[in-house]
Amino acid sequence: MSDQEDEVPPNRHAEGVRVLCVPMPSPFPPAEPHGDLQLIFENAWFVTGSVPFKPLVRLVRNMVVLRHEGELTLVNA
């Protein structure tokens, strides 16, 4: 038997081998409620949103979305 015949093809596992896949947590928090984007000027938008702070309390925050060379950046305060 050659070495090539002993290899397991990619994405296939040898018989009897169990593989445990654990999902990685997202490095980003889920999106929170926000309003519609309002165009400020070309390639710049303003939006108001909110985030939970304490039970029954939400903090309002203002955000700006900028587009530069096709990429978007969210600036929040």
C-alpha positions as CSV (number, residue, x, y, z in Angstrom):
1,M,0.0,0.0,0.0
2,S,1.4,3.4,-0.9
3,D,1.4,6.5,1.3
4,Q,-1.2,8.1,-1.0
5,E,-3.7,5.3,-0.3
6,D,-3.4,5.7,3.4
7,E,-4.2,9.4,3.3
8,V,-7.7,10.6,4.3
9,P,-9.1,13.0,1.7
10,P,-9.8,16.6,2.8
11,N,-13.2,17.1,4.5
12,R,-13.5,13.3,5.2
13,H,-12.7,11.6,8.4
14,A,-11.3,8.1,9.0
15,E,-13.9,5.6,10.1
16,G,-14.6,5.7,13.8
17,V,-13.1,9.2,14.3
18,R,-15.5,11.6,15.9
19,V,-15.1,15.3,15.3
20,L,-16.5,17.9,17.7
21,C,-17.2,21.3,16.1
22,V,-17.8,24.1,18.6
23,P,-19.1,27.4,17.2
24,M,-17.0,30.4,17.9
25,P,-18.6,33.3,19.6
26,S,-19.0,36.4,17.4
27,P,-16.6,39.2,18.2
28,F,-19.4,41.7,17.5
29,P,-22.5,42.3,19.7
30,P,-25.9,41.9,18.0
31,A,-27.4,44.9,16.3
32,E,-29.7,47.0,18.6
33,P,-32.7,49.0,17.5
34,H,-31.9,52.1,15.4
35,G,-33.6,54.6,13.2
36,D,-33.2,55.1,9.5
37,L,-29.9,56.4,8.0
38,Q,-30.1,60.1,7.2
39,L,-27.8,61.4,4.5
40,I,-25.6,64.3,5.9
41,F,-23.5,64.8,2.8
42,E,-22.0,62.5,0.2
43,N,-20.6,59.3,1.8
44,A,-21.7,60.3,5.3
45,W,-24.9,59.3,7.1
46,F,-26.3,60.0,10.6
47,V,-28.4,57.5,12.6
48,T,-29.8,57.4,16.2
49,G,-29.9,54.1,18.1
50,S,-30.2,52.8,21.6
51,V,-28.5,50.1,23.7
52,P,-29.6,48.4,26.9
53,F,-28.0,49.8,30.1
54,K,-30.0,48.4,33.0
55,P,-33.3,46.6,33.3
56,L,-35.9,48.8,31.8
57,V,-33.3,51.5,30.8
58,R,-31.9,52.1,27.3
59,L,-29.3,54.7,26.4
60,V,-29.7,56.7,23.3
61,R,-26.6,57.0,21.1
62,N,-25.8,58.9,17.9
63,M,-23.8,57.3,15.2
64,V,-22.2,58.3,11.9
65,V,-21.6,56.0,9.0
66,L,-18.7,57.0,6.7
67,R,-17.9,55.5,3.3
68,H,-14.3,55.8,2.0
69,E,-13.0,53.9,-1.0
70,G,-15.9,51.6,-0.9
71,E,-15.5,50.6,2.8
72,L,-17.9,51.6,5.6
73,T,-16.9,52.8,9.1
74,L,-19.4,53.2,12.0
75,V,-18.5,56.0,14.4
76,N,-20.6,56.0,17.6
77,A,-20.8,58.3,20.6
